[in-house]
Amino acid sequence: MALVVQKYGGTSMGTIERIRNVAKRVIKTYDAGNDMVVIVSAMSGETNKLVALANEVTEFPDNREYDVLVASGEQVSIALLAMCLKSMGYKAKSYHGWQIPIITDNVFSKARIEEIDDKKVRADLKEGTIIIVAGFQGVDREGNVTTLGRGGSDTSAVAMAAALKADVCEIYTDVDGVYTTDPNICTDARKIEKVSYDEMLEMASLGAKVLQIRSVEFAKKYNVDIHVRSSFNDNPGTMVTKEDKDMEAVLVSGIAYDKNEAKIAVMRVPDKPGIAAKILSPLSEANISVDMIVQNVSEDSFTDFTFTVTKADFKKALAITKESAKEVEAKDVMTDENISKISIVGVGMRSHAGVATKMFETLAKEGINIQMISTSEIKVSVVVDAKYTELAVRVLHDAFGLAGAAA
């Protein structure tokens, strides 16, 4: 007997018929002799509807009440799946995040899990009950409902798997694994059989939407194997696990892209110590994450300071940056929302030189101008004009020989 944690996303839970199919899949694993904990997202489109309602009320919704609102989508999903399983003759019980409880910090809409009390769940599992848990949500130590950010159900699932020391965490989605790039852009993209935590962390942070980045952080920290699979077929998926020698032999594992970024440039900033902190600290205090940063070479004791944020944070970040720009006596603040981040990822890059050069040369041949560059030992990212996104992905996918049979 194994303990299996399964997570089903919004597409998998999108209709009553799909919820019935999820129930059948859960039962199949349960009948094989496994204890089952199931994490579910809101039905597809529901969270977007709730967010739209909040934005109709006010441009900047109150953070606490925003979380109360958007957490309600998962309440519907857990109840429907539990009802479905019970109607099929199985013991099932639904839980909100606060009922377990899943304790988080108090950063609304971007809360981080601090601990999980597993006593209730373990007691129910001993009774043969299938546990259904609302993903994406928790509770802070003052009893306020919190949410983990979009895609947070992945994090809920891996955190539950870690707390319960589950044998595997299966993430069911509308794709059957992690691909070398988006198959919608490259029809010859191939499914990767196995990918390291570090590669998956980079790919998740760079725009690959298969897994949420914090779920991979949890998995790496607690050595939780994640099996990414499709809820619409029985094909083997991609295993996200510890790095091994086979992974190191592959130079580049995948190409990721992200159109969800915007660029903010603070122009003619006095080039002196502490300026970067004065610009970035207010953003950090507002829980806005800054991604890529470039500071130009100083001319006449002035420089330009450019960075990117997510489009969701753009309006708020711009308002804050304009205030900071006044304080540091910058000349102007300029923006560009029509950008895209393109990245190559692979643990094999650690031991191979010339990967970045090949990337830059490939883009140059197509006349694609690079606006910003960021690197790590297993990643190179560039910012380009958004209109070149698909072209850049395709030519890099070809240049690094990623097409072909499954790895």
C-alpha positions as CSV (number, residue, x, y, z in Angstrom):
1,M,0.0,0.0,0.0
2,A,1.2,3.5,-0.9
3,L,0.1,7.0,-0.1
4,V,-0.6,8.8,-3.3
5,V,-1.4,12.5,-3.6
6,Q,-3.1,13.5,-6.8
7,K,-3.8,17.1,-8.0
8,Y,-6.4,18.0,-10.6
9,G,-6.4,21.4,-12.3
10,G,-9.3,23.6,-13.4
11,T,-9.5,22.0,-16.9
12,S,-9.7,18.5,-15.4
13,M,-12.5,19.8,-13.1
14,G,-14.2,21.9,-15.8
15,T,-17.5,20.2,-16.1
16,I,-19.6,17.7,-14.1
17,E,-18.7,15.0,-16.7
18,R,-15.0,15.7,-16.2
19,I,-15.4,15.6,-12.4
20,R,-17.0,12.2,-12.8
21,N,-13.9,11.1,-14.9
22,V,-11.6,12.5,-12.1
23,A,-13.6,10.4,-9.6
24,K,-13.1,7.3,-11.7
25,R,-9.4,7.9,-11.9
26,V,-9.2,8.4,-8.1
27,I,-11.2,5.2,-7.5
28,K,-8.9,3.3,-9.8
29,T,-5.8,4.3,-7.8
30,Y,-7.7,3.7,-4.5
31,D,-8.9,0.3,-5.5
32,A,-5.3,-0.7,-6.3
33,G,-4.8,-0.6,-2.5
34,N,-3.5,3.0,-2.1
35,D,-4.4,5.7,0.5
36,M,-5.6,8.8,-1.4
37,V,-5.4,12.5,-0.9
38,V,-6.7,14.6,-3.8
39,I,-6.1,18.3,-4.2
40,V,-8.4,20.2,-6.7
41,S,-8.5,23.6,-8.3
42,A,-11.6,25.6,-9.0
43,M,-13.5,24.7,-12.1
44,S,-11.9,26.2,-15.2
45,G,-12.8,29.9,-15.7
46,E,-14.3,30.3,-12.2
47,T,-11.3,32.1,-10.6
48,N,-11.1,34.5,-13.5
49,K,-14.8,35.3,-13.1
50,L,-14.3,36.0,-9.4
51,V,-11.3,38.2,-10.1
52,A,-13.4,40.1,-12.7
53,L,-16.1,40.7,-10.1
54,A,-13.5,42.1,-7.7
55,N,-12.2,44.4,-10.4
56,E,-15.7,45.7,-11.2
57,V,-16.1,46.8,-7.6
58,T,-12.7,48.6,-7.4
59,E,-9.5,48.9,-9.3
60,F,-7.5,47.9,-6.2
61,P,-9.5,45.4,-4.2
62,D,-8.8,45.0,-0.5
63,N,-6.3,42.2,-0.1
64,R,-8.0,40.3,2.7
65,E,-11.4,40.3,1.0
66,Y,-9.9,39.5,-2.3
67,D,-8.6,36.2,-0.9
68,V,-12.0,35.4,0.7
69,L,-13.6,35.9,-2.7
70,V,-11.2,33.9,-4.9
71,A,-10.8,31.0,-2.4
72,S,-14.5,30.2,-2.9
73,G,-14.0,28.6,-6.3
74,E,-12.2,25.6,-4.8
75,Q,-15.0,25.1,-2.2
76,V,-17.4,24.2,-5.1
77,S,-14.9,21.7,-6.6
78,I,-14.1,19.8,-3.4
79,A,-17.8,19.5,-2.5
80,L,-18.7,18.2,-6.0
81,L,-15.9,15.7,-6.2
82,A,-16.7,14.4,-2.7
83,M,-20.4,14.1,-3.6
84,C,-19.5,12.2,-6.8
85,L,-17.2,9.7,-4.9
86,K,-19.9,9.1,-2.2
87,S,-22.5,8.5,-4.9
88,M,-20.3,5.8,-6.3
89,G,-20.1,4.1,-2.9
90,Y,-16.8,5.4,-1.6
91,K,-16.0,7.1,1.7
92,A,-14.9,10.7,0.9
93,K,-14.5,13.9,2.8
94,S,-13.8,17.4,1.7
95,Y,-11.6,19.9,3.5
96,H,-11.0,23.7,3.1
97,G,-7.4,24.7,3.6
98,W,-8.3,26.3,7.0
99,Q,-10.0,23.1,8.2
100,I,-6.8,20.9,8.0
101,P,-5.3,23.5,8.7
102,I,-2.7,24.6,6.2
103,I,-1.0,27.4,8.0
104,T,0.5,30.3,5.9
105,D,2.0,33.7,6.5
106,N,-0.3,36.7,6.1
107,V,0.8,37.9,2.7
108,F,-2.6,37.9,1.0
109,S,-2.8,36.5,-2.6
110,K,0.8,35.4,-2.4
111,A,0.9,33.5,0.9
112,R,3.6,31.0,1.7
113,I,2.9,27.7,3.5
114,E,4.6,27.6,6.9
115,E,3.3,24.3,8.3
116,I,0.5,21.7,7.8
117,D,-1.2,19.9,10.7
118,D,-1.8,16.4,9.3
119,K,-3.5,14.8,12.3
120,K,-7.1,15.0,10.9
121,V,-6.1,13.8,7.5
122,R,-4.1,10.8,8.9
123,A,-7.0,9.8,11.1
124,D,-9.4,9.8,8.1
125,L,-6.9,7.9,6.0
126,K,-6.8,5.1,8.6
127,E,-10.6,4.9,8.2
128,G,-10.2,4.3,4.5
129,T,-11.5,7.7,3.6
130,I,-10.5,9.5,0.3
131,I,-9.5,13.0,1.3
132,I,-10.4,15.9,-1.0
133,V,-8.5,19.2,-0.2
134,A,-9.1,22.6,-1.6
135,G,-5.9,23.7,-3.4
136,F,-4.6,27.3,-3.6
137,Q,-5.7,28.2,-0.1
138,G,-4.7,28.2,3.6
139,V,-5.2,30.2,6.7
140,D,-2.9,32.6,8.6
141,R,-2.3,32.5,12.4
142,E,-5.0,35.1,12.9
143,G,-7.6,32.9,11.2
144,N,-7.8,34.9,7.9
145,V,-8.3,32.9,4.7
146,T,-5.2,33.3,2.4
147,T,-4.4,32.2,-1.1
148,L,-1.1,31.1,-2.6
149,G,-1.2,32.9,-5.9
150,R,-2.3,31.7,-9.3
151,G,-1.3,28.1,-9.9
152,G,-1.1,27.6,-6.1
153,S,-2.9,24.3,-6.1
154,D,0.3,22.7,-7.4
155,T,2.0,24.0,-4.3
156,S,-0.8,22.8,-2.1
157,A,-0.4,19.3,-3.5
158,V,3.4,19.1,-3.1
159,A,3.2,20.5,0.4
160,M,0.6,17.9,1.4
161,A,2.7,15.2,-0.2
162,A,5.8,16.4,1.8
163,A,3.8,16.7,5.1
164,L,2.3,13.2,4.7
165,K,5.6,11.7,3.3
166,A,3.6,10.5,0.3
167,D,5.2,8.0,-2.1
168,V,4.4,10.1,-5.1
169,C,2.6,13.4,-6.0
170,E,0.8,13.1,-9.3
171,I,-0.1,16.4,-11.0
172,Y,-2.9,15.9,-13.5
173,T,-3.4,18.7,-16.0
174,D,-4.5,19.2,-19.6
175,V,-1.0,18.2,-21.0
176,D,0.6,14.9,-20.6
177,G,4.0,16.0,-19.4
178,V,6.8,18.6,-19.8
179,Y,7.8,19.3,-23.4
180,T,11.0,20.8,-24.8
181,T,8.9,23.8,-25.6
182,D,5.3,24.8,-26.2
183,P,3.8,22.3,-28.7
184,N,1.5,25.0,-29.9
185,I,4.5,26.9,-31.3
186,C,6.7,23.9,-32.3
187,T,4.7,20.9,-33.5
188,D,7.9,18.8,-33.2
189,A,8.4,19.6,-29.5
190,R,9.0,16.3,-27.6
191,K,7.9,15.2,-24.2
192,I,10.7,14.9,-21.7
193,E,10.7,11.6,-19.7
194,K,12.6,12.9,-16.7
195,V,13.7,16.5,-15.7
196,S,15.7,17.7,-12.7
197,Y,14.2,19.9,-10.0
198,D,16.6,22.7,-11.0
199,E,15.7,22.6,-14.6
200,M,12.0,22.5,-13.8
201,L,12.5,25.5,-11.4
202,E,14.0,27.5,-14.2
203,M,11.4,26.5,-16.7
204,A,8.5,27.2,-14.3
205,S,10.0,30.6,-13.4
206,L,10.6,31.4,-17.1
207,G,7.0,31.0,-18.2
208,A,6.5,27.2,-18.7
209,K,3.0,26.8,-17.3
210,V,3.1,23.1,-16.5
211,L,4.0,23.5,-12.9
212,Q,4.0,26.4,-10.5
213,I,7.5,27.4,-9.3
214,R,6.8,27.2,-5.6
215,S,5.6,23.6,-6.0
216,V,8.9,22.7,-7.5
217,E,10.8,24.5,-4.7
218,F,8.8,22.4,-2.2
219,A,9.5,19.2,-4.1
220,K,13.2,19.9,-4.2
221,K,13.4,20.8,-0.5
222,Y,11.6,17.7,0.6
223,N,12.6,15.3,-2.2
224,V,9.0,14.8,-3.4
225,D,8.9,13.1,-6.8
226,I,6.3,14.8,-9.0
227,H,4.7,12.9,-11.9
228,V,3.2,15.3,-14.4
229,R,0.4,13.6,-16.3
230,S,-2.7,14.2,-18.4
231,S,-6.2,13.7,-16.8
232,F,-7.5,12.8,-20.3
233,N,-5.4,9.7,-21.1
234,D,-3.3,7.1,-19.4
235,N,0.0,7.9,-21.1
236,P,3.1,8.1,-18.9
237,G,4.1,11.7,-18.2
238,T,7.2,13.5,-17.0
239,M,8.9,12.7,-13.7
240,V,10.4,15.7,-11.9
241,T,13.1,14.3,-9.6
242,K,16.7,14.5,-8.5
243,E,19.4,15.3,-11.1
244,D,21.3,12.3,-12.5
245,K,24.1,11.7,-15.0
246,D,21.7,11.2,-17.9
247,M,20.3,14.7,-17.4
248,E,23.8,16.2,-17.4
249,A,24.5,14.8,-20.8
250,V,21.8,16.9,-22.4
251,L,23.1,20.4,-23.3
252,V,19.7,22.2,-23.5
253,S,16.6,20.6,-22.2
254,G,14.0,23.1,-23.2
255,I,13.0,26.5,-24.5
256,A,10.7,28.6,-22.3
257,Y,8.9,31.9,-23.0
258,D,6.9,34.3,-21.0
259,K,4.7,37.1,-22.5
260,N,3.5,38.1,-19.0
261,E,6.1,40.6,-18.3
262,A,6.4,44.4,-18.6
263,K,9.5,46.6,-18.6
264,I,10.0,49.8,-16.5
265,A,13.0,52.0,-17.2
266,V,14.0,54.8,-14.9
267,M,15.9,57.3,-17.1
268,R,18.9,59.5,-16.2
269,V,19.3,58.3,-12.6
270,P,22.2,59.9,-10.7
271,D,24.9,57.2,-10.6
272,K,25.8,56.9,-7.0
273,P,25.6,54.2,-4.2
274,G,22.1,53.3,-2.8
275,I,20.1,54.4,-5.9
276,A,19.1,50.9,-6.9
277,A,18.0,50.2,-3.3
278,K,15.9,53.3,-3.3
279,I,14.1,52.3,-6.5
280,L,13.7,48.6,-5.7
281,S,13.0,48.6,-1.9
282,P,9.5,50.1,-2.2
283,L,8.6,47.5,-4.7
284,S,9.8,44.7,-2.3
285,E,7.8,46.3,0.5
286,A,4.7,46.1,-1.7
287,N,5.4,42.3,-2.3
288,I,6.2,43.0,-6.0
289,S,8.8,40.7,-7.4
290,V,11.3,42.2,-9.8
291,D,12.7,39.8,-12.4
292,M,15.4,41.0,-14.8
293,I,17.5,44.1,-14.0
294,V,19.9,46.1,-16.2
295,Q,21.8,49.2,-15.3
296,N,23.5,51.0,-18.2
297,V,27.1,52.2,-18.1
298,S,27.4,55.6,-16.5
299,E,27.6,58.7,-18.7
300,D,28.2,62.1,-17.1
301,S,27.4,60.6,-13.7
302,F,24.0,59.5,-14.9
303,T,22.6,56.0,-15.8
304,D,19.4,54.3,-16.9
305,F,18.0,51.6,-14.6
306,T,15.7,49.1,-16.2
307,F,13.8,46.1,-14.7
308,T,10.8,43.8,-15.5
309,V,7.8,42.8,-13.4
310,T,4.7,40.7,-14.2
311,K,1.9,42.4,-16.0
312,A,-0.4,41.7,-13.0
313,D,1.9,43.9,-10.9
314,F,2.7,46.4,-13.6
315,K,0.2,49.2,-12.7
316,K,1.0,49.1,-9.0
317,A,4.8,48.9,-9.8
318,L,4.6,51.8,-12.1
319,A,2.9,54.0,-9.6
320,I,5.5,53.1,-6.9
321,T,8.4,53.6,-9.3
322,K,7.2,57.1,-10.4
323,E,7.3,58.1,-6.7
324,S,10.8,56.6,-6.3
325,A,12.0,58.4,-9.5
326,K,11.0,61.7,-8.0
327,E,12.9,61.0,-4.8
328,V,16.1,60.1,-6.7
329,E,15.6,63.0,-9.2
330,A,15.5,60.8,-12.3
331,K,14.6,62.5,-15.6
332,D,11.7,60.2,-16.6
333,V,10.1,56.7,-16.3
334,M,9.4,54.8,-19.5
335,T,7.5,51.6,-20.0
336,D,7.0,48.8,-22.5
337,E,4.3,46.1,-22.1
338,N,5.0,44.5,-25.5
339,I,7.9,42.4,-24.5
340,S,8.6,38.7,-24.2
341,K,11.2,36.7,-22.2
342,I,12.8,33.8,-24.1
343,S,15.0,31.3,-22.2
344,I,17.1,28.2,-22.8
345,V,17.4,25.8,-19.9
346,G,19.6,22.8,-19.3
347,V,21.8,21.3,-16.5
348,G,24.3,20.3,-19.2
349,M,25.1,24.0,-19.7
350,R,27.2,23.9,-16.6
351,S,30.0,22.0,-18.4
352,H,29.6,23.4,-21.9
353,A,30.9,26.8,-23.2
354,G,29.4,28.8,-26.0
355,V,25.8,28.1,-25.3
356,A,24.9,31.8,-24.8
357,T,26.9,32.7,-27.9
358,K,24.9,30.2,-30.0
359,M,21.7,31.6,-28.7
360,F,22.6,35.2,-29.5
361,E,23.9,34.3,-33.0
362,T,20.7,32.3,-33.8
363,L,18.5,35.3,-32.8
364,A,20.7,37.8,-34.7
365,K,20.4,35.8,-37.9
366,E,16.6,36.4,-37.7
367,G,17.0,40.1,-37.0
368,I,15.7,39.7,-33.5
369,N,17.1,42.5,-31.2
370,I,18.0,41.6,-27.6
371,Q,16.9,44.2,-25.1
372,M,18.0,42.6,-21.8
373,I,20.0,39.5,-20.8
374,S,20.0,37.4,-17.6
375,T,22.0,34.2,-16.9
376,S,22.4,31.5,-14.4
377,E,24.6,28.4,-14.6
378,I,21.8,26.4,-16.2
379,K,19.8,29.2,-18.0
380,V,20.1,32.1,-20.4
381,S,17.2,34.5,-20.7
382,V,16.7,37.4,-23.1
383,V,14.0,40.0,-23.5
384,V,12.8,40.7,-27.0
385,D,9.9,42.5,-28.7
386,A,6.8,40.4,-28.1
387,K,6.0,40.1,-31.9
388,Y,9.2,37.9,-32.2
389,T,8.2,35.4,-29.5
390,E,7.1,32.5,-31.7
391,L,9.9,32.9,-34.2
392,A,12.5,33.1,-31.5
393,V,11.2,29.9,-29.8
394,R,11.1,28.0,-33.1
395,V,14.6,28.9,-34.3
396,L,16.2,28.2,-30.9
397,H,14.4,24.9,-30.7
398,D,15.9,24.0,-34.1
399,A,19.3,25.4,-33.3
400,F,19.7,23.2,-30.2
401,G,18.3,20.1,-31.8
402,L,15.4,19.6,-29.5
403,A,13.0,18.0,-32.0
404,G,12.6,14.3,-32.2
405,A,11.5,11.3,-30.3
406,A,10.7,11.5,-26.5
407,A,13.8,11.8,-24.4
